[in-house]
Amino acid sequence: VPAAGSAQPAAGLGFYLLAPAIRGPGSASDDGTVVLTSSGPVRGKHLLVGSSTVTAFLGIPYAKPPMGPLRFKKPVPHKPWRHVLEATSYGNSCPQQVFSGYPGSAMWLPTTPLSEDCLFLNLWVPQPQPPALVPILVWIHSGGFFLGTASLDIYDGRFLAAAESVIVASMNYRLGALGFLSLPPAAPGNAGLWDQRLALRWLQNNAAAFGGDPAQIMLFGQSTGGASVAFHLLSPGSRHLFARAALQSGVANAPWASLSAKEARERARALGRLMGCGKGSDGAVVDCLKRKDSEDFVQHDFTITRNKRLVDFPFLPTVDGDFLSDEPRRLLEAGHIHTKPILTGITANEGSMFLMFGAPGFSLENDSLISWEELVEGVRFMVPGLPNVSIQAAALRYSQEGKGRGLAQHRWAMNQAASDYLFLCPMTELAGQLAKAGIPAYVYFFAHRSSGSLWPHWMGAVHTTELLYLFGTLASEGGANHTHTEAEAALSRRVMRYWAEFARKKNFFHISKNESQVKGPLPTRHCSFWARLERISGPKGKRWCREGERHQFHSLHQGRRNPELPGEEL
């Protein structure tokens, strides 16, 4: 295992080392636009990316439409076809509410029709195909398990595929109650995770047909997509389907990522009552819900949890005894996670975006200069199960360390508390467990606030910031009149390279010392505090991170300022 400190990070990104022609069933065309898969032949389309060419295969169905008797059930593989399937446009997006009116909302709105017939996948393949099989990076989108689609421009895989000569793939999966309602056995739960697994299996089975290496599949995702990746790491049935994993701003042990079986049942029954299906047994409720229109679910999904806590998604993965045998934290503590190299990390200001959607005193209409009382209520809203003395202690701890003066200090404190509790500390726990087991794990810290961000400047590098740089889709942000700087374009090229190098079974130790230098520890100083609160007020043994483990984290963080990326130490 290389010594800590032998790796170096890129500008804008800190890495923390914890431990160490047509291939396939048949050829159908010489130009690479038609590939024979196990499901049947598919025709893609060539896309120019600068001086390179990528072939996109879009909207390939991997499962039967999960409608009628298949609603709430595990996905069923799509029936094979004999004709050449035109895979030149995205498939439908899964049913979901459409939210707008916040900064940059247009880039997150579904771009294809909403339908239960939505289980499609996409691939972007470099052309001409490299002489040797290449890694496949399989993306799982975010959206709180109730929003999102793989067809967003920000997730366009062509740029990453062209820049790094890798294959990029993505899939849709069922969302909301249609994807995660749990009333077993009629609705066994976790349907969306089963969708992801089936798509992943299809990609592994057909990797070579597209020039990909089935032994070099890297699963990566952000937010609930990152949590999804972690669920696959914890599920024995998924582990053989990929070789490496990247968990970005989301892990399975985060407080917002899963539900207990009891809570999942209560929410399912509550939804049944809202939709006129509240009477009878669980099976009767499911039978009734199967007869409802998909739009009815979309209208009622979020009513279940509205205004109960800061981050509380309505329907989530849960312990089902099949996909998940136990709660994520218990599986982690028991060492039930596969020994695959892991890349995980966060942005510098993960919590700030979520504060804008309901935290007391936060608003896009002003500078969100909250009072002490609003800080206390914000902590209470974030962790409603804590006793008042613990809430006061948390607010005081962060406000005493707060940056700025007066009310700006309270704003900073709430931002930092949310970032720590919801993202940093759960990620720290996961990474610590991996290090304890001797699993190679890398942690990044993305600190650059994008010049095209439409959020208030005080919010910093918000949740999702790194995605533009990872996919090379900077043009998705800031509007038609905004141009990102050359330094940002260079940062994007570096981020794409690091993820691709990780997928190629390489490491980060070759990074030039001219790009960055070692600086300070990973900022986990408050995680032990949250752990103590959990031990005092939560279930016995429940904790976010461990005392005595923080010394294992060696921060490799950019230590100089880039004059072309102002205002951020990267």
Secondary structure, 3 states (H helix, E strand, C coil): CCCCCCCCCCCCEEEEEEECCCCCCCECCCCCCEEECCCCEEECEEEEECCEEEEEEEEEECECCCCHHHCCCCCCECCCCCCCEECECCCCECCCCCCCCCCCHHHHCCCCCECCCCCEEEEEEEECCCCCCEEEEEEECCCCCCCCCCCCHHHCCHHHHHHHCCEEEEECCCCHHHHHCCECCCECCCHHHHHHHHHHHHHHHHCHHHCEEEEEEEEEEECHHHHHHHHHHHCCCCHHHCCEEEEECCCCCCCCCCECHHHHHHHHHHHHHHCCCCCCCHHHHHHHHHCCCHHHHHHHHHHHCCCCCCCCCCCCCECCCCCCCCCHHHHHHCCCCCCCCEEEEEECECCHHHHCCCCCCCCCCCCCCCCHHHHHHHHHHHCCCCCHHHHHHHHHHHHHHCCCCCHHHHHHHHHHHHHHHHHHHHHHHHHHHHHHCCCCEEEEEECCCCCCCCCCHHHCCECCHHHHHHHCCHHHCCCCCCCCCHHHHHHHHHHHHHHHHHHCCCCCCCCCCCCCCCCCCCCCCCHHHHHHHHHHHCCCCCCCCCCCCHHHCEEECCCCCCCCCCCCCC
